[in-house]
């Protein structure tokens, strides 16, 4: 009985974490300047436009080994982003 309760709690934790990640990612996609640019699929015309387009938070991509185990890309500003493990 105890084992089943722990398993259910872990599943619930994983679901909440995935929903939290999806909500943050959706918010960032909605606020992306390229989404509202007239020619968002072309290169920026000026340095100022480049700075505007790249004004969002930087992303940290996990190493290949971590990606193979399901690690997600996180914003650099998130807690613990500088830690590898």
N, C-alpha and C positions, 0 to 999 in steps of 0.2 A: 504494500500500500504506500509506504513512504517513498519507494523508488518511483512509483507512478506519479506521485505528487511532484517530486523533484523534476522529472522529465517534462511534465506539463508546465511547470514554472519556467524551465529553460526555453521551451518552445514559445511561451508567451513573451519572454524577454527578447528572444530573437525576432519575433514578429514586431514588437514595439520598436526595436532598434532599426529594423528594415523600413518601417513606416516613417520613422524620424529621418533617416537618410534620404528617402524618396521625397519627403516634403521639403527638406533643405535644398536638394538638387533641383526640384521643380521651381522653387522660389528663385534660385540663381539663374535658371534658364529663362524665366519670365522677365528678369531684370537685365538680361544680357543686352548690351547696346547694339550688337550686330543684328539682333532680331528686329530692331526698329529702324535700322539704317536703310536708305533707299537701295543702295548697292552693297548689301552686307556680305555678298559672296565674292566681292572683288577686293583687291589690295587697297589699303588706305591711301588717299591722295596726298596726305601731308603727315608730318611728324605729330602734329597736334591731334589729328584724327586717329593715328596709331595709339597715342597715349590714352585717348578717350576709350577706344575699343578694348584696350588691355587694362582698364582700370579695375577690373574685378579681382577677387582674391586669387592668389596663385594656388595651383593644385599640386599635390605630391602624389606621384604615381608609385605604387609599391613595386618592389623588385619582382622579377619573373617568377621566382619560387613562391613568393607570397601571392601573386596573382593566380598561380596554379591551384593554390589552396583556397581561393575565393576572397582574398583581401580586396577591399574596395578603395577606390581613389578618394582621398580626403583633402579638404582645403588645408593649406599650410598653417593657417591660423587656428586650426582646431587643437584641442588639448591632446598632447602626446604625439603630435604629428612628426616631431623631430626624432622620436624614438623608433628604432628598428627592432623588430622582434616578432 
